[in-house]
């Protein structure tokens, strides 16, 4: 299971790198265009103004980041949300346990439309299916409101990288 988890993390990081590279190419073209435009300017004040404008663009990306509900505290992203998997297979009596922030069931959903994001979402679907099977097989052994399974995720996003780490366990 640890090996699968490591492979999954490596796969997610590869996707993030590819997505970041695609976005990086576009932003580097914009930077090159800004550089060409500013090099044509004779006035140094105009150069400083152009640099401030590019810094404002970078800060707008950072302003779009929002806390991801259901993720580990400190996770910020505008491209990821919680799947709320408890709606798919958890019984009503165990719903509160599955929604808990600390030992609940939280899996990410990547909101990007790329082929790599689709593939990553499919792999996360497989994790959800495995959690469902574990839940179904352990229903009879449950005591109290503890569902016996746990999953959480954290997200890191900047201009070039979207990184997701998923942890899950079967108690």
DSSP file (Angstrom, degrees, kcal/mol; ACC not computed):
  #  RESIDUE AA STRUCTURE BP1 BP2  ACC     N-H-->O    O-->H-N    N-H-->O    O-->H-N    TCO  KAPPA ALPHA  PHI   PSI    X-CA   Y-CA   Z-CA
    1    1 A X     >        0   0    0      0, 0.0     4,-2.3     0, 0.0     5,-0.1   0.000 360.0 360.0 360.0 -38.2    0.0    0.0    0.0
    2    2 A X  H  >  +     0   0    0      1,-0.2     4,-2.6     2,-0.2     5,-0.2   0.889 360.0  52.0 -63.8 -37.4    2.9    2.4    0.8
    3    3 A X  H  > S+     0   0    0      2,-0.2     4,-2.6     1,-0.2    -1,-0.2   0.913 109.6  48.3 -65.5 -42.4    4.4    1.7   -2.7
    4    4 A X  H  > S+     0   0    0      2,-0.2     4,-2.5     1,-0.2    -1,-0.2   0.900 111.5  51.1 -62.6 -39.8    1.0    2.5   -4.4
    5    5 A X  H  X S+     0   0    0     -4,-2.3     4,-2.5     2,-0.2    -2,-0.2   0.924 111.0  47.3 -64.2 -44.6    0.8    5.7   -2.3
    6    6 A X  H  X S+     0   0    0     -4,-2.6     4,-2.5     1,-0.2    -2,-0.2   0.915 112.5  49.7 -63.3 -42.5    4.3    6.7   -3.3
    7    7 A X  H  X S+     0   0    0     -4,-2.6     4,-2.4     1,-0.2    -1,-0.2   0.897 110.5  50.8 -62.4 -39.4    3.6    5.9   -7.0
    8    8 A X  H  X S+     0   0    0     -4,-2.5     4,-2.6     2,-0.2    -2,-0.2   0.922 110.3  48.5 -64.6 -44.0    0.4    8.0   -6.8
    9    9 A X  H  X S+     0   0    0     -4,-2.5     4,-2.6     2,-0.2    -2,-0.2   0.913 111.7  49.9 -63.0 -42.4    2.2   11.0   -5.3
   10   10 A X  H  X S+     0   0    0     -4,-2.5     4,-2.2     2,-0.2    -1,-0.2   0.907 111.2  49.9 -62.2 -41.2    4.9   10.7   -8.0
   11   11 A X  H  X S+     0   0    0     -4,-2.4     4,-2.3     2,-0.2    -2,-0.2   0.928 110.8  48.6 -62.7 -45.9    2.2   10.6  -10.6
   12   12 A X  H  X S+     0   0    0     -4,-2.6     4,-2.7     1,-0.2    -2,-0.2   0.914 111.1  50.5 -61.7 -43.0    0.4   13.7   -9.2
   13   13 A X  H  X S+     0   0    0     -4,-2.6     4,-2.4     1,-0.2    -1,-0.2   0.883 108.9  51.8 -64.1 -36.8    3.7   15.6   -9.0
   14   14 A X  H  X S+     0   0    0     -4,-2.2     4,-2.5     2,-0.2    -1,-0.2   0.917 110.5  48.4 -63.9 -42.4    4.4   14.7  -12.7
   15   15 A X  H  X S+     0   0    0     -4,-2.3     4,-3.0     1,-0.2     5,-0.3   0.931 111.1  50.3 -61.4 -45.3    1.0   16.0  -13.7
   16   16 A X  H  X S+     0   0    0     -4,-2.7     4,-2.9     1,-0.2    -1,-0.2   0.905 110.1  50.4 -61.0 -41.1    1.6   19.1  -11.7
   17   17 A X  H  X S+     0   0    0     -4,-2.4     4,-2.5     2,-0.2    -1,-0.2   0.919 112.1  46.9 -63.5 -43.0    4.9   19.6  -13.4
   18   18 A X  H  X S+     0   0    0     -4,-2.5     4,-2.2     2,-0.2    -2,-0.2   0.927 114.5  46.1 -64.7 -44.4    3.3   19.1  -16.9
   19   19 A X  H  X S+     0   0    0     -4,-3.0     4,-2.3     1,-0.2    -2,-0.2   0.912 113.8  49.9 -63.8 -41.4    0.5   21.5  -16.1
   20   20 A X  H  X S+     0   0    0     -4,-2.9     4,-3.1    -5,-0.3    -2,-0.2   0.885 108.5  52.3 -64.1 -38.9    2.9   24.0  -14.6
   21   21 A X  H  X S+     0   0    0     -4,-2.5     4,-2.3     2,-0.2    -1,-0.2   0.908 108.9  49.9 -64.9 -41.1    5.2   23.8  -17.7
   22   22 A X  H  X S+     0   0    0     -4,-2.2     4,-1.4     1,-0.2    -2,-0.2   0.941 116.6  41.1 -62.1 -45.5    2.3   24.5  -20.0
   23   23 A X  H  X S+     0   0    0     -4,-2.3     4,-2.5     1,-0.2    -2,-0.2   0.881 111.8  57.2 -68.6 -36.7    1.3   27.5  -17.9
   24   24 A X  H  X S+     0   0    0     -4,-3.1     4,-2.7     1,-0.2    -2,-0.2   0.872 102.9  54.0 -61.7 -38.7    4.9   28.5  -17.5
   25   25 A X  H  X S+     0   0    0     -4,-2.3     4,-1.9     2,-0.2    -1,-0.2   0.922 110.4  46.6 -62.1 -43.8    5.4   28.6  -21.3
   26   26 A X  H  X S+     0   0    0     -4,-1.4     4,-1.9     1,-0.2    -2,-0.2   0.922 115.2  45.3 -64.7 -43.7    2.5   31.0  -21.6
   27   27 A X  H  X S+     0   0    0     -4,-2.5     4,-2.4     1,-0.2    -2,-0.2   0.857 110.9  53.4 -71.0 -32.6    3.6   33.2  -18.8
   28   28 A X  H  X S+     0   0    0     -4,-2.7     4,-2.7     2,-0.2    -1,-0.2   0.864 107.5  52.0 -69.5 -32.8    7.2   33.2  -20.1
   29   29 A X  H  X S+     0   0    0     -4,-1.9     4,-2.6     2,-0.2    -2,-0.2   0.913 110.3  48.4 -64.6 -41.2    6.0   34.4  -23.5
   30   30 A X  H  X S+     0   0    0     -4,-1.9     4,-2.6     2,-0.2    -2,-0.2   0.903 111.5  49.5 -64.6 -40.4    4.1   37.2  -21.7
   31   31 A X  H  X S+     0   0    0     -4,-2.4     4,-2.8     2,-0.2    -2,-0.2   0.912 110.8  50.4 -64.1 -41.7    7.3   38.1  -19.7
   32   32 A X  H  X S+     0   0    0     -4,-2.7     4,-2.8     2,-0.2    -2,-0.2   0.905 110.8  49.0 -62.1 -40.9    9.3   38.1  -23.0
   33   33 A X  H  X S+     0   0    0     -4,-2.6     4,-2.7     2,-0.2    -2,-0.2   0.919 112.2  48.1 -64.2 -42.3    6.7   40.3  -24.6
   34   34 A X  H  X S+     0   0    0     -4,-2.6     4,-2.8     2,-0.2    -2,-0.2   0.907 111.8  50.3 -63.0 -40.6    6.8   42.6  -21.6
   35   35 A X  H  X S+     0   0    0     -4,-2.8     4,-2.3     2,-0.2    -2,-0.2   0.920 111.5  47.7 -63.4 -44.0   10.6   42.6  -21.8
   36   36 A X  H  X S+     0   0    0     -4,-2.8     4,-1.1     2,-0.2    -2,-0.2   0.917 113.6  48.0 -62.6 -42.7   10.6   43.5  -25.5
   37   37 A X  H  < S+     0   0    0     -4,-2.7     4,-0.5     1,-0.2     3,-0.4   0.915 114.0  45.6 -65.3 -42.3    8.1   46.2  -24.8
   38   38 A X  H >< S+     0   0    0     -4,-2.8     3,-0.8     1,-0.2    -1,-0.2   0.823 106.5  58.8 -73.5 -28.9   10.1   47.7  -22.0
   39   39 A X  H 3< S+     0   0    0     -4,-2.3    -1,-0.2     1,-0.2    -2,-0.2   0.788 102.3  55.8 -69.6 -23.8   13.4   47.5  -23.8
   40   40 A X  T 3< S+     0   0    0     -4,-1.1     2,-0.3    -3,-0.4    -1,-0.2   0.661  90.0  93.7 -78.3 -15.6   11.9   49.7  -26.5
   41   41 A X    <   -     0   0    0     -3,-0.8     6,-0.0    -4,-0.5    -3,-0.0  -0.577  59.3-162.6 -80.0 139.5   11.1   52.3  -23.9
   42   42 A X        +     0   0    0     -2,-0.3     2,-0.4     4,-0.0    -1,-0.1   0.742  67.4  81.4 -90.8 -25.5   13.7   55.0  -23.4
   43   43 A X     >  -     0   0    0      1,-0.1     4,-1.2     2,-0.0     3,-0.4  -0.685  67.5-149.5 -89.0 129.9   12.5   56.3  -20.1
   44   44 A X  H  > S+     0   0    0     -2,-0.4     4,-2.1     1,-0.2     5,-0.2   0.789  97.7  62.2 -68.1 -26.7   13.6   54.3  -17.0
   45   45 A X  H  > S+     0   0    0      1,-0.2     4,-2.2     2,-0.2    -1,-0.2   0.884 100.4  53.2 -65.0 -37.2   10.4   55.3  -15.2
   46   46 A X  H  > S+     0   0    0     -3,-0.4     4,-2.2     2,-0.2    -1,-0.2   0.880 106.8  52.8 -64.6 -36.9    8.4   53.5  -17.8
   47   47 A X  H  X S+     0   0    0     -4,-1.2     4,-2.1     2,-0.2    -2,-0.2   0.927 109.2  48.2 -63.2 -44.9   10.5   50.4  -17.2
   48   48 A X  H  X S+     0   0    0     -4,-2.1     4,-2.1     1,-0.2    -1,-0.2   0.889 110.3  52.6 -63.1 -38.2    9.8   50.5  -13.5
   49   49 A X  H  X S+     0   0    0     -4,-2.2     4,-2.0     2,-0.2    -1,-0.2   0.903 108.5  49.8 -63.7 -41.8    6.1   51.0  -14.2
   50   50 A X  H  X S+     0   0    0     -4,-2.2     4,-1.9     1,-0.2    -1,-0.2   0.879 109.5  51.8 -65.2 -38.3    6.1   47.9  -16.5
   51   51 A X  H  X S+     0   0    0     -4,-2.1     4,-1.9     1,-0.2    -1,-0.2   0.895 108.4  51.1 -65.3 -39.3    7.8   45.9  -13.7
   52   52 A X  H  X S+     0   0    0     -4,-2.1     4,-2.0     1,-0.2    -2,-0.2   0.897 107.9  53.0 -63.7 -39.6    5.2   47.0  -11.2
   53   53 A X  H  X S+     0   0    0     -4,-2.0     4,-1.7     1,-0.2    -1,-0.2   0.898 108.5  49.2 -62.7 -40.7    2.4   45.9  -13.6
   54   54 A X  H  X S+     0   0    0     -4,-1.9     4,-1.8     1,-0.2    -1,-0.2   0.865 109.9  52.0 -68.3 -34.1    4.0   42.4  -13.9
   55   55 A X  H  X S+     0   0    0     -4,-1.9     4,-2.1     1,-0.2    -1,-0.2   0.866 106.6  53.8 -67.0 -35.5    4.2   42.2  -10.1
   56   56 A X  H  X S+     0   0    0     -4,-2.0     4,-1.6     2,-0.2    -2,-0.2   0.883 106.4  52.5 -64.9 -37.7    0.5   43.1   -9.9
   57   57 A X  H  X S+     0   0    0     -4,-1.7     4,-1.4     2,-0.2    -2,-0.2   0.917 109.5  48.7 -63.2 -43.7   -0.3   40.2  -12.3
   58   58 A X  H  X S+     0   0    0     -4,-1.8     4,-1.5     1,-0.2    -2,-0.2   0.899 110.4  50.8 -63.7 -40.1    1.6   37.8  -10.1
   59   59 A X  H  X S+     0   0    0     -4,-2.1     4,-1.9     1,-0.2    -1,-0.2   0.802 102.3  61.1 -70.9 -26.5   -0.2   39.0   -7.0
   60   60 A X  H  X S+     0   0    0     -4,-1.6     4,-1.3     2,-0.2    -1,-0.2   0.897 102.6  52.1 -63.8 -38.6   -3.6   38.6   -8.7
   61   61 A X  H  < S+     0   0    0     -4,-1.4     4,-0.5     1,-0.2     3,-0.4   0.913 109.9  48.5 -62.0 -42.5   -2.9   34.9   -9.1
   62   62 A X  H >< S+     0   0    0     -4,-1.5     3,-0.9     1,-0.2    -1,-0.2   0.840 107.2  56.2 -66.7 -32.8   -2.1   34.7   -5.4
   63   63 A X  H 3< S+     0   0    0     -4,-1.9    -1,-0.2     1,-0.2    -2,-0.2   0.785  98.6  61.9 -69.8 -26.0   -5.3   36.6   -4.5
   64   64 A X  T 3< S+     0   0    0     -4,-1.3    -1,-0.2    -3,-0.4    -2,-0.2   0.666  81.7 103.1 -74.0 -15.6   -7.4   34.0   -6.4
   65   65 A X    <   -     0   0    0     -3,-0.9     2,-0.3    -4,-0.5    13,-0.1  -0.436  51.2-179.1 -68.4 139.7   -6.2   31.3   -4.0
   66   66 A X        -     0   0    0     11,-0.4    11,-2.5    -2,-0.1     2,-0.1  -0.969  36.6 -88.9-137.3 153.4   -8.8   30.3   -1.4
   67   67 A X  B     -A   76   0A   0     -2,-0.3     2,-0.8     9,-0.2     9,-0.2  -0.380  42.3-126.2 -61.0 137.9   -8.8   27.9    1.5
   68   68 A X    >   -     0   0    0      7,-2.0     3,-1.8     4,-0.2     7,-0.2  -0.789  20.7-132.2 -91.7 112.8  -10.0   24.4    0.3
   69   69 A X  T 3  S+     0   0    0     -2,-0.8    13,-0.5     1,-0.3     3,-0.1  -0.443  92.2  20.7 -64.3 130.2  -12.8   23.3    2.5
   70   70 A X  T 3  S+     0   0    0      1,-0.4    83,-0.4    -2,-0.2    -1,-0.3   0.158 102.3 107.8  96.0 -17.8  -12.2   19.7    3.7
   71   71 A X  S <  S-     0   0    0     -3,-1.8    -1,-0.4     1,-0.2    83,-0.2  -0.394  86.1 -76.5 -85.8 168.1   -8.4   19.8    3.0
   72   72 A X    >   -     0   0    0     81,-2.8     3,-1.8     1,-0.1    83,-0.3  -0.380  67.1 -84.9 -61.8 142.0   -5.8   20.0    5.7
   73   73 A X  T 3  S+     0   0    0      1,-0.3    -1,-0.1    -3,-0.1     3,-0.1  -0.208 117.3  34.6 -54.1 133.9   -5.5   23.4    7.2
   74   74 A X  T 3  S+     0   0    0      1,-0.3     2,-0.5    -3,-0.1    -1,-0.3   0.281  80.9 134.2 102.0  -7.6   -3.3   25.7    5.2
   75   75 A X    <   -     0   0    0     -3,-1.8    -7,-2.0    -7,-0.2     2,-0.4  -0.647  31.4-177.5 -78.8 124.2   -4.3   24.2    1.8
   76   76 A X  B     +A   67   0A   0     79,-0.8    81,-0.3    -2,-0.5     2,-0.3  -0.985  15.1 137.1-125.6 130.0   -5.0   27.0   -0.7
   77   77 A X        -     0   0    0    -11,-2.5   -11,-0.4    -2,-0.4    85,-0.0  -0.964  42.0-158.9-165.6 151.4   -6.1   26.5   -4.3
   78   78 A X  S    S+     0   0    0     -2,-0.3    -1,-0.1   -13,-0.1   -13,-0.1   0.332  98.1  55.2-108.3   1.8   -8.5   27.7   -6.9
   79   79 A X  S    S+     0   0    0      1,-0.0    32,-3.5    31,-0.0    33,-0.5   0.324  99.9  61.7-115.1   5.6   -8.3   24.4   -8.8
   80   80 A X  E     +B  110   0B   0     30,-0.2     2,-0.3    31,-0.1    30,-0.2  -0.984  51.1 171.7-137.6 143.7   -9.3   21.9   -6.2
   81   81 A X  E     -B  109   0B   0     28,-1.9    28,-2.5    -2,-0.4     2,-0.3  -0.943  41.4 -89.7-141.8 166.1  -12.3   21.2   -4.0
   82   82 A X  E     -B  108   0B   0    -13,-0.5    26,-0.2    -2,-0.3   -13,-0.1  -0.591  26.0-146.6 -76.7 135.6  -13.5   18.4   -1.6
   83   83 A X        -     0   0    0     24,-3.0    -1,-0.1    -2,-0.3     4,-0.1   0.690  21.7-140.3 -74.4 -19.1  -15.4   15.6   -3.3
   84   84 A X    >   -     0   0    0     23,-0.3     3,-1.8     1,-0.1     4,-0.2   0.967  27.4-179.3  53.4  56.4  -17.7   15.1   -0.3
   85   85 A X  T >>  +     0   0    0      1,-0.3     3,-1.8    20,-0.3     4,-1.0   0.683  66.0  79.7 -63.0 -19.3  -17.5   11.3   -0.8
   86   86 A X  H 3> S+     0   0    0     19,-0.4     4,-1.2     1,-0.3    -1,-0.3   0.778  84.6  62.5 -61.5 -24.1  -19.7   10.7    2.2
   87   87 A X  H <4 S+     0   0    0     -3,-1.8    -1,-0.3     1,-0.2    -2,-0.2   0.715 100.9  54.5 -70.5 -19.7  -22.7   11.6    0.0
   88   88 A X  H <4 S-     0   0    0     -3,-1.8    -2,-0.2    -4,-0.2    -1,-0.2   0.803 131.2  -9.6 -87.6 -31.1  -21.9    8.6   -2.3
   89   89 A X  H  < S+     0   0    0     -4,-1.0     2,-0.3    -3,-0.1    -3,-0.1   0.508  92.7 111.2-149.8  -4.2  -21.8    5.7    0.1
   90   90 A X     <  -     0   0    0     -4,-1.2     5,-0.1    -5,-0.3    42,-0.0  -0.625  64.2-119.3 -85.0 136.2  -21.9    6.5    3.8
   91   91 A X    >   -     0   0    0     -2,-0.3     3,-1.1     1,-0.1     4,-0.4  -0.306  25.7-111.2 -67.6 156.3  -25.1    5.6    5.8
   92   92 A X  G >  S+     0   0    0      1,-0.3     3,-1.0     2,-0.2     4,-0.4   0.846 116.0  57.2 -58.4 -37.6  -27.0    8.4    7.4
   93   93 A X  G 3  S+     0   0    0      1,-0.2    -1,-0.3     2,-0.1     4,-0.2   0.750 112.7  40.8 -69.5 -21.8  -26.0    7.3   11.0
   94   94 A X  G <> S+     0   0    0     -3,-1.1     4,-1.9     1,-0.1    -1,-0.2   0.328  85.8 100.9-104.2   5.1  -22.3    7.6   10.1
   95   95 A X  H <> S+     0   0    0     -3,-1.0     4,-1.7    -4,-0.4     5,-0.1   0.896  78.8  52.4 -60.4 -44.2  -22.5   10.8    8.1
   96   96 A X  H  > S+     0   0    0     -4,-0.4     4,-0.6     1,-0.2    -1,-0.2   0.884 109.3  50.5 -62.2 -38.6  -21.3   13.1   11.0
   97   97 A X  H >4 S+     0   0    0      1,-0.2     3,-0.7     2,-0.2    -1,-0.2   0.895 109.9  49.9 -65.8 -40.1  -18.2   10.9   11.5
   98   98 A X  H 3< S+     0   0    0     -4,-1.9     7,-3.1     1,-0.2    -1,-0.2   0.786 108.9  52.8 -70.2 -27.5  -17.4   11.0    7.7
   99   99 A X  H 3< S+     0   0    0     -4,-1.7    -1,-0.2     5,-0.2    -2,-0.2   0.556  81.4 121.3 -85.1  -8.6  -17.7   14.8    7.6
  100  100 A X    <<  -     0   0    0     -3,-0.7     4,-0.4    -4,-0.6     5,-0.1  -0.176  61.6-139.2 -57.5 147.4  -15.3   15.5   10.5
  101  101 A X  S    S+     0   0    0      2,-0.1     3,-0.3     1,-0.1    -1,-0.1   0.866  97.1  41.5 -74.2 -36.6  -12.3   17.6    9.8
  102  102 A X  S    S+     0   0    0      1,-0.2     2,-0.1   -30,-0.0    -1,-0.1   0.974 134.3   8.4 -82.1 -55.5   -9.9   15.5   11.8
  103  103 A X  S    S+     0   0    0     -6,-0.1    -3,-0.2    47,-0.1    -1,-0.2  -0.431 101.6 112.7-124.3  58.8  -10.8   11.9   11.1
  104  104 A X  S    S-     0   0    0     -4,-0.4    47,-2.3    -3,-0.3     2,-0.6  -0.269  74.2 -86.6-109.5-163.3  -13.3   12.1    8.3
  105  105 A X  B     +c  151   0C   0     -7,-3.1     2,-0.4    45,-0.2   -19,-0.4  -0.922  52.9 158.9-115.6 105.2  -13.4   11.2    4.6
  106  106 A X        +     0   0    0     45,-1.6     2,-0.3    -2,-0.6   -36,-0.1  -0.978   7.7 169.2-132.8 120.4  -12.0   13.9    2.4
  107  107 A X        -     0   0    0     -2,-0.4   -24,-3.0    59,-0.1   -23,-0.3  -0.964  31.8-115.4-126.7 145.8  -10.7   13.4   -1.2
  108  108 A X  E     -B   82   0B   0     -2,-0.3     2,-0.4   -26,-0.2   -26,-0.2  -0.427  14.5-155.2 -81.6 154.8   -9.8   16.1   -3.7
  109  109 A X  E     -B   81   0B   0    -28,-2.5   -28,-1.9    -2,-0.1     2,-0.5  -0.992  16.4-139.9-125.1 121.4  -11.5   16.8   -7.0
  110  110 A X  E     -B   80   0B   0     -2,-0.4   -30,-0.2     7,-0.2    11,-0.1  -0.700   9.1-162.2 -84.4 126.4   -9.3   18.6   -9.5
  111  111 A X        +     0   0    0    -32,-3.5   -31,-0.1    -2,-0.5    -1,-0.1   0.452  53.0 110.7 -91.2  -1.7  -11.3   21.2  -11.4
  112  112 A X        -     0   0    0    -33,-0.5    -2,-0.1     1,-0.1   -33,-0.0  -0.369  62.3-142.5 -72.0 155.6   -8.9   21.6  -14.3
  113  113 A X        +     0   0    0      4,-0.1    -1,-0.1    -2,-0.1    -2,-0.0   0.303  58.1 120.1-101.9   6.9  -10.1   20.4  -17.7
  114  114 A X  S  > S-     0   0    0      1,-0.1     4,-2.0     4,-0.0     5,-0.1  -0.211  74.8-114.1 -73.0 164.4   -6.7   19.0  -19.0
  115  115 A X  H  > S+     0   0    0      1,-0.2     4,-2.0     2,-0.2     5,-0.1   0.877 117.5  51.6 -63.9 -39.3   -6.1   15.4  -20.0
  116  116 A X  H  > S+     0   0    0      2,-0.2     4,-2.4     1,-0.2    -1,-0.2   0.892 108.4  50.3 -66.4 -40.2   -3.7   15.0  -17.0
  117  117 A X  H  > S+     0   0    0      2,-0.2     4,-2.5     1,-0.2    -7,-0.2   0.893 109.2  52.4 -65.3 -38.4   -6.2   16.3  -14.6
  118  118 A X  H  X S+     0   0    0     -4,-2.0     4,-1.9     2,-0.2    -2,-0.2   0.913 110.1  48.3 -62.1 -42.6   -8.8   13.9  -15.9
  119  119 A X  H  X S+     0   0    0     -4,-2.0     4,-1.9     2,-0.2    -2,-0.2   0.903 111.2  49.9 -65.7 -41.1   -6.5   11.0  -15.4
  120  120 A X  H  X S+     0   0    0     -4,-2.4     4,-2.1     1,-0.2    -2,-0.2   0.907 109.3  51.9 -63.6 -41.6   -5.6   12.1  -11.9
  121  121 A X  H  X S+     0   0    0     -4,-2.5     4,-2.1     1,-0.2    -1,-0.2   0.868 107.0  54.0 -62.4 -36.2   -9.3   12.4  -11.1
  122  122 A X  H  X S+     0   0    0     -4,-1.9     4,-1.6     2,-0.2    -1,-0.2   0.892 108.0  49.4 -64.9 -39.1   -9.8    8.9  -12.4
  123  123 A X  H  X S+     0   0    0     -4,-1.9     4,-1.6     1,-0.2    -2,-0.2   0.877 109.9  50.5 -66.8 -36.8   -7.1    7.6  -10.0
  124  124 A X  H  X S+     0   0    0     -4,-2.1     4,-2.3     1,-0.2    -2,-0.2   0.854 105.1  58.0 -68.4 -33.9   -8.8    9.4   -7.1
  125  125 A X  H  X S+     0   0    0     -4,-2.1     4,-2.4     1,-0.2    -1,-0.2   0.889 103.9  52.7 -59.0 -39.5  -12.1    7.8   -8.2
  126  126 A X  H  X S+     0   0    0     -4,-1.6     4,-2.3     2,-0.2    -2,-0.2   0.892 107.5  50.6 -64.4 -39.8  -10.3    4.4   -7.7
  127  127 A X  H  X S+     0   0    0     -4,-1.6     4,-2.4     2,-0.2    -2,-0.2   0.923 110.2  50.5 -62.4 -43.4   -9.3    5.5   -4.2
  128  128 A X  H  X S+     0   0    0     -4,-2.3     4,-2.4     1,-0.2    -2,-0.2   0.914 109.5  50.6 -60.4 -43.1  -12.9    6.4   -3.5
  129  129 A X  H  X S+     0   0    0     -4,-2.4     4,-2.3     2,-0.2    -1,-0.2   0.898 109.8  50.1 -62.9 -41.3  -14.1    3.0   -4.7
  130  130 A X  H  X S+     0   0    0     -4,-2.3     4,-2.3     2,-0.2    -1,-0.2   0.904 110.3  50.1 -63.7 -41.1  -11.6    1.2   -2.5
  131  131 A X  H  X S+     0   0    0     -4,-2.4     4,-2.6     2,-0.2    -2,-0.2   0.897 109.4  52.1 -63.2 -39.6  -12.7    3.3    0.5
  132  132 A X  H  X S+     0   0    0     -4,-2.4     4,-2.8     2,-0.2    -2,-0.2   0.928 109.6  49.0 -61.7 -45.1  -16.3    2.4   -0.3
  133  133 A X  H  X S+     0   0    0     -4,-2.3     4,-2.3     2,-0.2    -2,-0.2   0.904 112.0  48.5 -62.2 -41.9  -15.5   -1.4   -0.5
  134  134 A X  H  X S+     0   0    0     -4,-2.3     4,-1.6     2,-0.2    -1,-0.2   0.922 112.4  49.1 -63.2 -43.7  -13.7   -1.2    2.9
  135  135 A X  H  X S+     0   0    0     -4,-2.6     4,-0.6     1,-0.2    -2,-0.2   0.934 112.1  47.7 -61.1 -47.3  -16.6    0.7    4.4
  136  136 A X  H >< S+     0   0    0     -4,-2.8     3,-0.7     1,-0.2     4,-0.3   0.894 112.8  48.4 -62.5 -41.0  -19.1   -1.9    3.1
  137  137 A X  H 3< S+     0   0    0     -4,-2.3     3,-0.2     1,-0.2    -1,-0.2   0.778 115.6  44.4 -72.7 -25.0  -17.1   -4.8    4.3
  138  138 A X  H >X S+     0   0    0     -4,-1.6     3,-0.9    -3,-0.2     4,-0.6   0.379  80.1 102.0-101.2   4.9  -16.6   -3.3    7.8
  139  139 A X  G X< S+     0   0    0     -3,-0.7     3,-1.1    -4,-0.6    -1,-0.2   0.892  81.2  52.2 -54.4 -43.7  -20.1   -2.1    8.4
  140  140 A X  G 34 S+     0   0    0     -4,-0.3    -1,-0.3     1,-0.2    -2,-0.1   0.761 109.3  50.3 -67.4 -24.8  -20.9   -5.1   10.7
  141  141 A X  G <4 S+     0   0    0     -3,-0.9    -1,-0.2    -4,-0.1    -2,-0.2   0.478  82.3 120.1 -93.2  -3.2  -17.8   -4.5   12.8
  142  142 A X    <<  -     0   0    0     -3,-1.1     2,-0.5    -4,-0.6     5,-0.1  -0.361  44.7-162.0 -69.2 139.1  -18.4   -0.8   13.5
  143  143 A X    >   -     0   0    0      3,-0.4     3,-1.2    -2,-0.1     5,-0.1  -0.986  56.3 -28.6-121.2 129.4  -18.8    0.4   17.0
  144  144 A X  T 3  S-     0   0    0     -2,-0.5    -2,-0.0     1,-0.2     0, 0.0  -0.381 114.6 -36.5  68.2-142.6  -20.3    3.7   17.8
  145  145 A X  T 3  S+     0   0    0     -2,-0.1     2,-0.5   -48,-0.0    -1,-0.2   0.354 101.0 115.4-100.6   6.8  -19.9    6.4   15.3
  146  146 A X    <   -     0   0    0     -3,-1.2    -3,-0.4     1,-0.1   -48,-0.0  -0.660  47.8-164.3 -78.2 123.9  -16.4    5.5   14.1
  147  147 A X        -     0   0    0     -2,-0.5    -1,-0.1     2,-0.2    -9,-0.1   0.595  30.3-128.2 -87.7 -10.8  -16.5    4.4   10.5
  148  148 A X  S    S+     0   0    0      1,-0.2    23,-2.5    -5,-0.1     2,-0.3   0.435  77.7  85.4  82.9  -2.1  -13.1    2.8   10.5
  149  149 A X  E     - D   0 170C   0     21,-0.2     2,-0.3    22,-0.2    -2,-0.2  -0.950  52.3-173.5-130.7 154.8  -11.7    4.5    7.5
  150  150 A X  E     + D   0 169C   0     19,-2.2    19,-2.7    -2,-0.3     2,-0.3  -0.998   6.2 173.2-147.7 138.6  -10.0    7.9    7.1
  151  151 A X  E     +cD 105 168C   0    -47,-2.3   -45,-1.6    -2,-0.3     2,-0.3  -0.987   4.8 165.5-147.9 143.4   -8.8   10.0    4.2
  152  152 A X  E     - D   0 167C   0     15,-2.8    15,-3.0    -2,-0.3     2,-0.3  -0.947  11.8-161.5-146.8 165.6   -7.4   13.5    4.0
  153  153 A X  E     - D   0 166C   0    -83,-0.4   -81,-2.8    -2,-0.3     2,-0.3  -0.991   5.7-154.7-148.7 156.0   -5.6   15.7    1.5
  154  154 A X  E     - D   0 165C   0     11,-2.1    11,-2.3    -2,-0.3     2,-0.4  -0.951  12.6-153.3-129.9 155.0   -3.5   18.8    1.3
  155  155 A X  E     - D   0 164C   0     -2,-0.3   -79,-0.8   -83,-0.3     2,-0.4  -0.973  10.2-172.9-132.1 139.6   -3.0   21.1   -1.6
  156  156 A X  E     + D   0 163C   0      7,-2.7     7,-3.3    -2,-0.4     2,-0.4  -1.000  15.1 172.4-128.3 133.0   -0.2   23.5   -2.7
  157  157 A X  E     + D   0 162C   0     -2,-0.4     2,-0.2   -81,-0.3     5,-0.2  -0.997   8.6 151.0-141.9 134.9   -0.7   25.8   -5.7
  158  158 A X        -     0   0    0      3,-2.3    -2,-0.0    -2,-0.4     0, 0.0  -0.712  65.6 -67.4-137.7-162.5    1.3   28.7   -7.1
  159  159 A X  S    S+     0   0    0     -2,-0.2  -132,-0.1     1,-0.2     3,-0.1   0.805 131.4  19.5 -61.6 -30.1    1.7   30.1  -10.6
  160  160 A X  S    S+     0   0    0      1,-0.1     2,-0.4  -137,-0.1    -1,-0.2   0.540 117.0  60.8-118.2 -10.6    3.4   27.0  -12.0
  161  161 A X        -     0   0    0   -141,-0.1    -3,-2.3  -142,-0.1     2,-0.4  -0.965  41.6-177.9-131.8 136.2    2.6   24.1   -9.6
  162  162 A X  E     +D  157   0C   0     -2,-0.4     2,-0.4    -5,-0.2    -5,-0.2  -0.965  21.1 179.6-125.9 114.1   -0.5   22.3   -8.4
  163  163 A X  E     -D  156   0C   0     -7,-3.3    -7,-2.7    -2,-0.4     2,-0.4  -0.953   7.2-175.2-121.8 132.3    0.5   19.6   -5.8
  164  164 A X  E     -D  155   0C   0     -2,-0.4     2,-0.5    -9,-0.2    -9,-0.2  -0.992   5.9-167.2-129.1 131.8   -1.9   17.3   -4.0
  165  165 A X  E     -D  154   0C   0    -11,-2.3   -11,-2.1    -2,-0.4     2,-0.4  -0.980   8.2-165.3-118.3 128.5   -1.1   14.8   -1.3
  166  166 A X  E     -D  153   0C   0     -2,-0.5     2,-0.4   -13,-0.2   -13,-0.2  -0.931   4.9-173.3-114.7 133.8   -3.7   12.2   -0.3
  167  167 A X  E     +D  152   0C   0    -15,-3.0   -15,-2.8    -2,-0.4     2,-0.3  -0.982  11.0 166.6-120.9 136.8   -3.5   10.1    2.8
  168  168 A X  E     +D  151   0C   0     -2,-0.4     2,-0.3   -17,-0.2   -17,-0.3  -0.994   6.1 179.0-146.8 152.2   -5.9    7.3    3.6
  169  169 A X  E     -D  150   0C   0    -19,-2.7   -19,-2.2    -2,-0.3     2,-0.6  -0.983  26.2-136.1-150.5 159.3   -6.1    4.5    6.1
  170  170 A X  E      D  149   0C   0     -2,-0.3   -21,-0.2   -21,-0.2   -22,-0.1  -0.955 360.0 360.0-118.2 107.8   -8.2    1.6    7.2
  171  171 A X              0   0    0    -23,-2.5   -22,-0.2    -2,-0.6    -1,-0.1   0.500 360.0 360.0 -74.5 360.0   -8.3    1.4   11.0
